[in-house]
Amino acid sequence: MQVEERAFADARRHAIYQIAHAPLRTYPFPHVFVEDVLPAAFYRRLLANLPGARAYDPDDGTAAERVEGRGSIRGARRGCNRMGAERSGFWTSAFEAFDHVEFGGWLTAKFYETIAGRLGLDNAAAHTDLDTRVRLVRDKSPASLRPHACVPGRVLTAVFQFARDDRRADLGTSLYMPREGAPMPGAGAGREAFDLVTTLPFRPNSLLAFPETEGSFRGFEAAQGARIRRDLMLLSLDLPSPVMH
């Protein structure tokens, strides 16, 4: 294994160790929040290689709602002509490092009981039955992202947070529950149908991961003030296309 290739493999295994030993939080739905998820030196290098604004495609509306100021890169090759050779090389290697059976297998193992209950034991046990999708996201919008849950066909979501410091910790992902006494909200329900449980901080080198369920409601609260910018890497494990529902 070459030195450069080993650096990315080491980063993946560091993340696996941090996730495997993180406490499992069960309320309001199963999740883990992990700090120092990547090696410190690797994280500094990652920040130096974050793509410029031109590399991001505008929000394509596949999330809960389309919002101006949100963009994504679905694979380093798609954005390589707009991010330069060095950055393209870094993100191609990073995407390959985490789109890896070792990482996906440990993620599913962390939430095995929840995934097994939803899919059945055999499907939950076999990570090779799942497709991994990785994308970079830059979100500079102050707008909220309404609570949403259980993307069709999605089994698990992991959100790497690439903050530079703690000054905008309020920009983290918020977790919600349906308002007490109200029926389970439908897919188009607004913010008024939910109670805010907590907002996990947008901190440097951190990760939020959770299995997708009917109750895994998350979103963003509206942001105030200056320096609104969320740099994220979203990784999802999905059912193969023919069986997505």
ZIGIFEN-V980363 format. One record per residue. N is the residue number from 0. PHI is phi in whole degrees, -180 to 180 (NA if undefined). BURIAL is + if it has 9 or more other C-alpha atoms within 8 Angstrom, else -. Layout:
N/PHI/BURIAL  N/PHI/BURIAL
This chain:
0/NA/-  1/-69/-  2/-58/-  3/-64/-  4/-62/+  5/-64/+  6/-61/+  7/-75/+  8/-65/+  9/-64/-  10/-64/+  11/-62/+  12/-71/+  13/-61/+  14/-63/+  15/-60/+  16/-60/-  17/-63/+  18/-69/+  19/-60/-  20/-103/-  21/-77/+  22/-66/-  23/-83/-  24/-96/-  25/-105/-  26/-123/-  27/-83/+  28/-155/-  29/-60/+  30/-165/+  31/-128/+  32/-123/+  33/-121/+  34/-103/+  35/52/+  36/-72/+  37/-118/+  38/-58/+  39/-59/-  40/-66/-  41/-64/+  42/-65/+  43/-62/-  44/-65/-  45/-60/-  46/-60/+  47/-67/-  48/-106/+  49/-60/-  50/-66/+  51/-74/-  52/-59/-  53/-66/-  54/-77/+  55/-92/+  56/-79/+  57/-58/+  58/-48/+  59/-94/-  60/80/-  61/-83/-  62/-79/-  63/-61/-  64/-163/-  65/-85/+  66/-136/+  67/-65/-  68/99/+  69/-111/+  70/-140/+  71/-147/+  72/-125/+  73/-96/+  74/99/+  75/-62/+  76/-64/-  77/-66/-  78/-104/+  79/-65/+  80/-68/+  81/-113/-  82/-124/+  83/87/-  84/-64/-  85/-66/-  86/-66/+  87/-60/+  88/-63/-  89/-62/+  90/-76/+  91/-60/+  92/-68/+  93/-66/+  94/-62/+  95/-65/-  96/-66/+  97/-100/+  98/-85/+  99/-143/+  100/-60/-  101/-63/-  102/-69/+  103/-61/+  104/-64/+  105/-72/+  106/-63/+  107/-66/+  108/-64/-  109/-62/-  110/-117/+  111/-56/+  112/-63/-  113/-66/+  114/-67/+  115/-62/+  116/-65/-  117/-84/-  118/-105/-  119/100/+  120/-56/-  121/-64/-  122/-65/+  123/-67/+  124/-76/+  125/-105/-  126/-63/+  127/-65/-  128/-83/-  129/-112/+  130/-98/+  131/-99/+  132/-128/+  133/-128/+  134/-151/+  135/-91/+  136/-131/+  137/-122/+  138/-124/+  139/-113/+  140/-88/+  141/-80/-  142/-69/-  143/-76/+  144/-120/+  145/-61/+  146/-57/+  147/-148/+  148/-150/+  149/50/+  150/-56/-  151/-55/-  152/81/+  153/-89/+  154/-103/+  155/-155/+  156/-129/+  157/-127/+  158/-120/+  159/-83/+  160/-106/+  161/-112/+  162/-71/+  163/-90/-  164/-160/-  165/-95/+  166/-65/-  167/-119/+  168/-61/+  169/-69/+  170/-85/+  171/-71/+  172/-75/+  173/-98/+  174/-110/+  175/-133/+  176/-129/+  177/-58/+  178/-56/-  179/-58/-  180/85/-  181/-97/-  182/-67/-  183/-58/-  184/-64/+  185/-80/-  186/-62/-  187/-100/-  188/-64/-  189/-87/-  190/-59/-  191/-67/-  192/-86/+  193/-129/+  194/-104/+  195/-75/+  196/-92/+  197/-165/-  198/-117/+  199/-74/+  200/-68/+  201/-85/+  202/-117/+  203/-58/+  204/56/+  205/-128/+  206/-146/+  207/-116/+  208/-136/+  209/-161/+  210/-79/+  211/-78/+  212/-140/-  213/-65/-  214/-109/-  215/-85/+  216/-80/+  217/-143/+  218/-180/+  219/-122/+  220/-77/+  221/-60/-  222/-102/+  223/-121/-  224/87/-  225/-97/-  226/57/-  227/-86/+  228/-161/-  229/-108/+  230/-103/+  231/-135/+  232/-123/+  233/-101/+  234/-122/+  235/-127/+  236/-110/+  237/-120/+  238/-64/+  239/-55/+  240/-49/-  241/-62/-  242/-113/-  243/-68/+  244/-135/-
